[in-house]
Amino acid sequence: MVDATHTHAELSRFRVADLGLAVETRHPAGSPTLLFAHGFGQTRGAWNGAATALAEQGCRCVTFDSRGHGESDRMPGGADSGNGYHMDQFADDLLRLAAAQPQPPILVGASMGGLLGIVLAGDARPVPFRALVLVDITPRWETAGVERILAFMQAHPDGFANYAEASEQIAAYLPQRRERKSEEQLRPLLREGADGRLRWHWDPALLAGDLVQESARYQPLLQTAAAKIDIPVLLLSGARSDVVSRATVDEFLQMVPHAQHVELPHATHMVAGDANDAFTREVIRFVQSLDRSSLDPSVERPRADAVQP
């Protein structure tokens, strides 16, 4: 029987340079520590299923909302204040969170969170992570997939009259999901404005400034950083993803030849949401392999490029 304290999430605020981040910790006494970094436009809730399952396996699981997302603070002044968002800010936030853990964490990063992990694992010294799990992201990505994400985020700036309208839009954006999100599931993702309408949780200034353009300019930096990564790496990609492709995966495996790669056949870019059980199983296998390798120096980390059945 699982101890309920392992799956209960303790909510706290973590202070970074200029604002506070919402952080949840499951199984505070567990080990190793897994630090989860979500994608652009997501919240820490994207990891609820995986973090709960991994806490039940004995891991200490830390999830958080990036600045401008979910319950974390927004940059003061709004989109017209000149206080824009920049990739370096997100990277510094992640670096500070990693340094605050009781031991170097295993970073599990999806999309934007994975890109930040690549930069820090390659360029930061000492390396802030014990290992790196990249969730459907590579240093170079398919532009069409990113444009689809941004189009969804930029639609409906005036919000929705009710939760049913928002649920319809998510269903159209994620047609592979059989069940529509309920009002209870949508509450953490929407904010009610003074006009009574519901708008997405993210700060509109995220889309109004230079952050989106910066991500494309980051590609050469990401490729250079990836080539310097010397910690264990697992890349989990979705076979139905429009952000990561066979070409970008092959390119990444050439840059990081010791990396393992597993493709989940039924997942899109939203890997953890589409195939959470398979995703969690692969992360557990990876974490367990790290423990075996640390105990027995003769055990080599295998290079895997496999399709998960």
Secondary structure, 3 states (H helix, E strand, C coil): CCCHHHHCEEEEEEECCCCEEEEEEECCCCCCEEEEECCCCCCHHHHHHHHHHHHHCCCEEEEECCCCCCCCCCCCCCCCCCCCCCHHHHHHHHHHHHHCCCCCCEEEEECHHHHHHHHHHHHCCCCCCCEEEEECCCCCCCHHHHHHHHHHHHCCCCCECCHHHHHHHHHHHCCCCCCCCCHHHHHHHEEECCCCCEEECCCCHHHHCCHHHHHHHCHHHHHHHHCCCCCCEEEEEECCCCCCCHHHHHHHHHHCCCCEEEEECCCCCCHHHHCHHHHHHHHHHHHHHHHHHHHCCCCCCCCCEEECC
